[in-house]
């Protein structure tokens, strides 16, 4: 999952990544670039949560206490959708 938001303040990207060989742990990452400043935030999500996300179920994001998931949920509810799905590591 990749979603980019580009405006005069810079670039924001959300990514869904797995670094684990058995794909049991996933990360939702947010990368922000503003001029020379780059930041990365992430939250760990389960395989079950990823499967629910792929089925279009975002309700679980509200059940967490993770601000990053709240932000992604709000953007998806506003119509922002992933633009690319990449496989592999």
Secondary structure, DSSP 8 states (H G I E B T S, - for coil): -EEEEEETTEEEEEEEE--STTS-EEEEEEEEEETTEEEEEEEEEEHHHHHHHHTT--GGGGGS--HHHHHHHHHHHTT----B-----
